[in-house]
Amino acid sequence: MITLEMEKQCGCFKKSDFQALQRFDTKEQAHKVATAMCEEMNENFCQKHNFTIEENGDTLLIKVAFND
């Protein structure tokens, strides 16, 4: 079981329909969803943050960083 977690929930994330914690049967499924989430958030959220994926064993973590 692969876990996809959101590191921190910014205001835009809380207003969205995304889930902060999800579980998948395969790493490929988790990567596909995580990549789609990051693309959507980076393109359509308020642009104060940048979202990236970090892999740690059976966990994919969507990291949140302030844009410069």
C-alpha positions as CSV (number, residue, x, y, z in Angstrom):
1,M,0.0,0.0,0.0
2,I,1.4,3.4,-1.0
3,T,0.4,6.5,0.9
4,L,0.1,10.0,-0.7
5,E,0.2,12.8,1.8
6,M,0.1,16.6,1.7
7,E,2.9,18.1,3.8
8,K,1.0,21.3,4.7
9,Q,-2.5,22.4,3.8
10,C,-2.4,26.0,2.6
11,G,-5.7,28.0,2.3
12,C,-6.0,27.2,-1.4
13,F,-5.7,23.5,-0.7
14,K,-8.3,23.6,2.0
15,K,-10.7,25.2,-0.4
16,S,-10.1,22.6,-3.1
17,D,-11.6,19.2,-3.5
18,F,-8.2,17.5,-3.0
19,Q,-7.7,15.0,-0.2
20,A,-4.7,15.4,2.1
21,L,-4.2,11.7,2.6
22,Q,-4.8,9.0,0.0
23,R,-3.8,5.3,-0.3
24,F,-3.0,3.4,-3.5
25,D,-2.3,-0.2,-4.4
26,T,0.7,0.7,-6.7
27,K,3.4,3.4,-6.7
28,E,2.5,4.1,-10.3
29,Q,-1.1,5.0,-9.4
30,A,0.1,7.2,-6.5
31,H,2.7,9.0,-8.8
32,K,0.0,9.6,-11.4
33,V,-2.3,11.3,-8.9
34,A,0.4,13.2,-7.1
35,T,1.8,14.5,-10.4
36,A,-1.7,15.6,-11.5
37,M,-2.3,17.3,-8.2
38,C,1.0,19.2,-8.3
39,E,0.4,20.4,-11.8
40,E,-3.2,21.6,-11.0
41,M,-2.0,23.3,-7.8
42,N,1.0,25.0,-9.4
43,E,-1.1,26.2,-12.3
44,N,-4.3,27.2,-10.6
45,F,-3.7,28.0,-7.0
46,C,-2.8,31.6,-5.8
47,Q,0.9,31.2,-6.9
48,K,2.3,31.9,-3.3
49,H,3.5,28.3,-3.1
50,N,5.3,25.7,-5.2
51,F,4.3,22.1,-4.9
52,T,6.7,19.2,-5.5
53,I,6.7,15.4,-4.9
54,E,9.2,13.7,-2.5
55,E,9.4,10.0,-2.3
56,N,10.2,8.2,1.0
57,G,9.8,4.5,0.8
58,D,6.1,3.7,0.5
59,T,5.1,7.3,1.1
60,L,4.8,10.1,-1.5
61,L,4.8,13.5,0.1
62,I,3.6,16.6,-1.7
63,K,6.0,19.3,-0.4
64,V,4.9,23.0,-0.1
65,A,7.5,25.8,-0.5
66,F,7.0,29.5,-0.7
67,N,7.7,31.0,-4.2
68,D,10.5,33.6,-4.2
